[in-house]
Amino acid sequence: MRLLSGITVLINTLLTSTFTTDAFTLNPSTFAISSRHRAYNSALTMSSSEYDFDVAIIGCGVGGHGAALHSRAQSLKTAVFSGDDVGGTCVNRGCVPSKALLAASGRVREMQDEGHLSSFGISVEGEGVKFEREGIAKHAQGLANRVKGNLEASLVGLGVDVIVGRGVLTGKPNEVKDENTGKVYTCKDIILAPGSIPFVPPGVTVDEKTVYTSDGALQLQSIPEWVAIIGSGYIGLEFSDVYTALGSEVTFIEALDDLMPTFDREIAKLAERLLIRDRPIDYRTGVFASEVTPGIPGEKPVTIKMIDAKTKEHVETIEVDAAMVATGRVPNTKNMGLEDMGIETNRGFISVNSKMQVIPKPDSDPIPNLYCIGDANGKMMLAHAASAQGISAIENIAGRPHEVNHDSIPAACFTHPEIAMVGPTEEQCVERAEKEGWTMGKSQGSFRANSKALAEGEGQGIAKVLFKEETGEVVAVHIIGLHAADLIQECANAVAAGTTVKELSMMVHTHPTLCEVLDEAFKGAVGMSAH
Ligand SMILES: Cc1cc2nc3c(=O)[nH]c(=O)nc-3n(C[C@H](O)[C@H](O)[C@H](O)COP(=O)(O)OP(=O)(O)OC[C@H]3O[C@@H](n4cnc5c(N)ncnc54)[C@H](O)[C@@H]3O)c2cc1C
C-alpha cells in the first residue's frame, strides 16, 4: 500500500512538474519539448503490457480529444487516430470558425446601427463602417488554426500517441488498423469518435462555391447579394445573422410548417421578431428545396425548385446568388469496419447504452471494450456533449461506472441576441408533466427591466424557467437575449444538481449583471419580487 501511494505521489509530482512548466505553452513551437514529455509519460504509464495501448480512440474531434486527455489523466496508455484532422468539425469547420464570423459580423452590425449608437451619444462619421471579406475570413481561419495547434500541443504534451491515419476496426476484438500504413495495433478498449458530416438532401448539387454546406460557408468565399438558406435550425440561423450583418438578403426555405422547428415555440416567436422580421430576411415554410443547381459567380444564378412538403407539387422556382444547405448532419461512420464487427447502424448512427458502450443490434448486449461517443451516436450533436461523453466513457473504462445526464446539457445559438436552452421545450415539458404526473410551473424574467441590459442598449429578450410545482426542481430554462449562452450555465448546473427554484431564489446574484434576469425568474417562481 505504502509503495503504491509512494508511486502515486511520484507520478503526480512528475506529471505536475511536467505540465506547470512555462515550456508547456500550448504552442506548436513547443512540440520538440512536448515530445520529450511524451516519452517521459509513456514510461510512467501503468498500462497492461498485453496490448499496444490501453485505450485507442478513433477520431480526434472535441469528443476524441476530451477522451484522450481524460484517459491520460488516468495514466492509461492512449493512442488517438486523428485522420489528419485534429479538432474535427468543431475546431476546423464548426463552432470555432462560425463564432469568429459571428463576432466580426456582429461588430459590423452594431457599428452600422446608427439608432443604437446615437442612444449612447456615438456616431460613425464619413463613409461609415468598412470591412474586408478577406479579413473576416482570415480571422475565422486563423482562429481555427490556432485552436487546432493548441489541441495538438495538448495531446503531445500529455503523452498521447497521435496516429495520423484513419483508424478502422479489423473485425477482431481489441484491434484497430491504421488505414495509411496497414499496421494493426492491439488496444484493451476502443472508443469510436468519428463525428458527423453535413447532410445534403437528394436533388441538391453542392459545388461548395455557389451551393455550399457549412463547410464551404465558413470560408466566406463571397458575400452574396441574395442567399437562400435551406433549413432554419441553429446553423442556418447563425449564418443568417452573419450574412445580413454583412449586407446580404436572406431567404429561408424550411420543410416544416414553422421556422426554427426544434426551438421552444415562445422563444422561436420572439426570435422571429428579433432576428428575422426587422432584417432583410423572408422565408418559405412547408416546402422542400427539391432541386438545387449551382450557378457561376457573376454569370449564372443558382436555381432552386421548391415543392410542397405534403403534396409534393411544384410551388415555386427562385434564382439566387448562392444557396447554403443547412439541413442537418449525418454520422460519419462509413468505411470504418463496423459491419466486420457485426454492428448494425441506425441511419448511420451507432447505438450505445447509457455508459457509451456500443450496442451492435437492437436489444443485444454491448460489445465488450467498445464505446462510441459524440455526434456519431446521435444522442446530442453538440461539441461539449461529445467531450462529456468521452470523459464518461473513460470513467467507465477506469472502472468507475458513469452516465452523462443529457437533460442537463445546455445548448446555444450564437445569433445577436443569443438563444440558449437547457432541458425540454415548454411543449415537451407539458407532455412530460402529464405523462409523469407532475404540475409544470413557469416563471419569467425580462431583459427589459434589467439595468445591465439597458446600459448596453439591449433590453430585448426573456428568460423562462420551467419547474416542477410539487418539488421546485428546475426542469428547463429557455433564454433569448444578450449573452444568453453564458447565462444558461447557471441553469444547467441547477438542473444537473437538482437545485430547486426556492434554493435558487435565495442565492445572491451580482448587481448590475444580466444574471439578474434569472434572479427575477427564480424569485418569481416562489412568489417573491426582484427589485
Ligand atoms: C457550422 C457549425 C457550427 C457549430 N457550432 C456549434 C456550437 O456553437 N456549439 C456546439 O456545441 N456545437 C456546435 N457544432 C456541433 C459540433 O461541431 C459537433 O457536435 C462536434 O464537433 C462533435 O464532435 P465529435 O468529436 O463527435 O465529432 P467531429 O468534431 O466531427 O470529429 C470527428 C473526427 O473524426 C475524424 N474521423 C472520422 N472517421 C475517422 C477514422 N476512421 N479515423 C480517424 N479519424 C476519423 C473526422 O475527420 C473528424 O476529425 C457546430 C457544427 C457546425 C457544423
The ligand as an SDF file (V2000), in Angstrom:
LIG
                    3D

 53 58  0  0  0  0  0  0  0  0999 V2000
  -21.2280   25.3070  -38.5100 C   0  0  0  0  0  0  0  0  0  0  0  0
  -21.2950   24.5340  -37.2220 C   0  0  0  0  0  0  0  0  0  0  0  0
  -21.3570   25.2180  -36.0250 C   0  0  0  0  0  0  0  0  0  0  0  0
  -21.4090   24.5290  -34.8310 C   0  0  0  0  0  0  0  0  0  0  0  0
  -21.4670   25.2480  -33.6750 N   0  0  0  0  0  0  0  0  0  0  0  0
  -21.5200   24.5980  -32.5000 C   0  0  0  0  0  0  0  0  0  0  0  0
  -21.5340   25.3270  -31.2870 C   0  0  0  0  0  0  0  0  0  0  0  0
  -21.5250   26.5570  -31.2810 O   0  0  0  0  0  0  0  0  0  0  0  0
  -21.5610   24.6220  -30.1310 N   0  0  0  0  0  0  0  0  0  0  0  0
  -21.5790   23.2610  -30.1080 C   0  0  0  0  0  0  0  0  0  0  0  0
  -21.6000   22.6780  -29.0280 O   0  0  0  0  0  0  0  0  0  0  0  0
  -21.5640   22.5440  -31.2360 N   0  0  0  0  0  0  0  0  0  0  0  0
  -21.5280   23.1820  -32.4360 C   0  0  0  0  0  0  0  0  0  0  0  0
  -21.4740   22.4530  -33.5850 N   0  0  0  0  0  0  0  0  0  0  0  0
  -21.5330   20.9780  -33.4980 C   0  0  0  0  0  0  0  0  0  0  0  0
  -20.1650   20.4170  -33.1400 C   0  0  0  0  0  0  0  0  0  0  0  0
  -19.2280   20.8520  -34.0850 O   0  0  0  0  0  0  0  0  0  0  0  0
  -20.2170   18.8890  -33.1030 C   0  0  0  0  0  0  0  0  0  0  0  0
  -21.2490   18.4920  -32.2450 O   0  0  0  0  0  0  0  0  0  0  0  0
  -18.9100   18.3220  -32.5920 C   0  0  0  0  0  0  0  0  0  0  0  0
  -17.8670   18.7030  -33.4510 O   0  0  0  0  0  0  0  0  0  0  0  0
  -18.9750   16.8000  -32.4910 C   0  0  0  0  0  0  0  0  0  0  0  0
  -17.7460   16.3200  -32.0610 O   0  0  0  0  0  0  0  0  0  0  0  0
  -17.2530   14.8460  -32.3940 P   0  0  0  0  0  0  0  0  0  0  0  0
  -15.9360   14.6950  -31.6890 O   0  0  0  0  0  0  0  0  0  0  0  0
  -18.3090   13.8720  -32.1180 O   0  0  0  0  0  0  0  0  0  0  0  0
  -17.0530   14.8100  -33.9680 O   0  0  0  0  0  0  0  0  0  0  0  0
  -16.2440   15.6760  -35.0020 P   0  0  0  0  0  0  0  0  0  0  0  0
  -15.9330   17.0210  -34.4720 O   0  0  0  0  0  0  0  0  0  0  0  0
  -16.9810   15.5920  -36.2740 O   0  0  0  0  0  0  0  0  0  0  0  0
  -14.8660   14.9400  -35.1150 O   0  0  0  0  0  0  0  0  0  0  0  0
  -14.7300   13.6400  -35.6050 C   0  0  0  0  0  0  0  0  0  0  0  0
  -13.3590   13.4990  -36.2000 C   0  0  0  0  0  0  0  0  0  0  0  0
  -13.1060   12.1380  -36.5010 O   0  0  0  0  0  0  0  0  0  0  0  0
  -12.4680   12.0660  -37.7750 C   0  0  0  0  0  0  0  0  0  0  0  0
  -12.6710   10.6980  -38.2670 N   0  0  0  0  0  0  0  0  0  0  0  0
  -13.7760   10.1360  -38.8020 C   0  0  0  0  0  0  0  0  0  0  0  0
  -13.5520    8.8420  -39.0910 N   0  0  0  0  0  0  0  0  0  0  0  0
  -12.2810    8.5720  -38.7310 C   0  0  0  0  0  0  0  0  0  0  0  0
  -11.4780    7.4180  -38.7750 C   0  0  0  0  0  0  0  0  0  0  0  0
  -11.9500    6.2660  -39.2420 N   0  0  0  0  0  0  0  0  0  0  0  0
  -10.2160    7.5240  -38.3180 N   0  0  0  0  0  0  0  0  0  0  0  0
   -9.7250    8.6970  -37.8450 C   0  0  0  0  0  0  0  0  0  0  0  0
  -10.4490    9.8180  -37.7820 N   0  0  0  0  0  0  0  0  0  0  0  0
  -11.6990    9.7470  -38.2170 C   0  0  0  0  0  0  0  0  0  0  0  0
  -13.1680   13.1510  -38.5590 C   0  0  0  0  0  0  0  0  0  0  0  0
  -12.4230   13.5030  -39.7040 O   0  0  0  0  0  0  0  0  0  0  0  0
  -13.1850   14.2560  -37.5140 C   0  0  0  0  0  0  0  0  0  0  0  0
  -11.9640   14.9240  -37.4890 O   0  0  0  0  0  0  0  0  0  0  0  0
  -21.3950   23.1130  -34.8170 C   0  0  0  0  0  0  0  0  0  0  0  0
  -21.3150   22.4150  -36.0150 C   0  0  0  0  0  0  0  0  0  0  0  0
  -21.2680   23.0990  -37.2040 C   0  0  0  0  0  0  0  0  0  0  0  0
  -21.1670   22.3390  -38.4930 C   0  0  0  0  0  0  0  0  0  0  0  0
  1  2  1  0
  2  3  1  0
  2 52  2  0
  3  4  2  0
  4  5  1  0
  4 50  1  0
  5  6  2  0
  6  7  1  0
  6 13  1  0
  7  8  2  0
  7  9  1  0
  9 10  1  0
 10 11  2  0
 10 12  1  0
 12 13  2  0
 13 14  1  0
 14 15  1  0
 14 50  1  0
 15 16  1  0
 16 17  1  0
 16 18  1  0
 18 19  1  0
 18 20  1  0
 20 21  1  0
 20 22  1  0
 22 23  1  0
 23 24  1  0
 24 25  2  0
 24 26  1  0
 24 27  1  0
 27 28  1  0
 28 29  2  0
 28 30  1  0
 28 31  1  0
 31 32  1  0
 32 33  1  0
 33 34  1  0
 33 48  1  0
 34 35  1  0
 35 36  1  0
 35 46  1  0
 36 37  1  0
 36 45  1  0
 37 38  2  0
 38 39  1  0
 39 40  1  0
 39 45  2  0
 40 41  1  0
 40 42  2  0
 42 43  1  0
 43 44  2  0
 44 45  1  0
 46 47  1  0
 46 48  1  0
 48 49  1  0
 50 51  2  0
 51 52  1  0
 52 53  1  0
M  END
$$$$
